[in-house]
Amino acid sequence: MEGEFTEKLTSRFPRRERQSSMLMGYVEEYSKDNSKVRIKLKDFASDFFVWNKCSWIIRQLAKGRRFSEAQAGHRRAHLVNHILPKFDNRILI
């Protein structure tokens, strides 16, 4: 019964909406003084998938999850070569 409730609750909110709210949480965390920040994607993603700098990778490894330096390199290359050229100056907030 409880699992059924959780399924219904998460299915109410589309995946894109949940991801958007997660992104907003990260951006709020990025602005340390809680003021309104106009941040560009290229600045926000400056350390995404950079080995030993990316906080997400550090958290994954601390949880015991597997994530290799090669995976980080591939994801960083995809970000730099495909996503940032089109969206680097996009303002997140």
Helices and strands as residue ranges (DSSP letters): H 2-12, H 15-30, H 41-44, H 55-62, H 69-78, I 79-83, H 84-87
